[in-house]
Amino acid sequence: EDTVELVDVAPTVLDLLGKSEWIEQAGMQGRSLVPLLQGPLPSQRVAYSRTLWNKPRYAARSREHKLIWDSRTGGSELYVLDSDPEERHNRFGEDLLVGGFLRQELYRWLREQEGLRVGKGRSERAVVPGDLRRQLEELGYVHQLEEAKQ
């Protein structure tokens, strides 16, 4: 019943492996879904997606609503998913509060993505916990990465 994203997979796997501290250390965007496996939690989480076009369409989806913003035209669409699962009745001009909230959340997410793309707020070097680094060294990955830098 909750809204989840693909970026939640890695944090969930790490949490299931008992390595939840690595999630924050690595600065992962997603969240662990392990609490959802234990039962439903109240959530107003918004999930985001985009098309792969040069001028993409973006979406912000909550449990009840979906906002689509077309960067080519600037147009927005808002759907009430319970009553309109096939997304045929655009309610963007009718529900200004929900439409405005989701658009604001979408723009905030887009600013975050732009910061990640240009390297703002992120270290160029990954923070790798000591025990993981040792495991990677044993597998030969860290050595390969060091050689690739040279």
Disulfide bonds with the S-S distance in Angstrom:
none
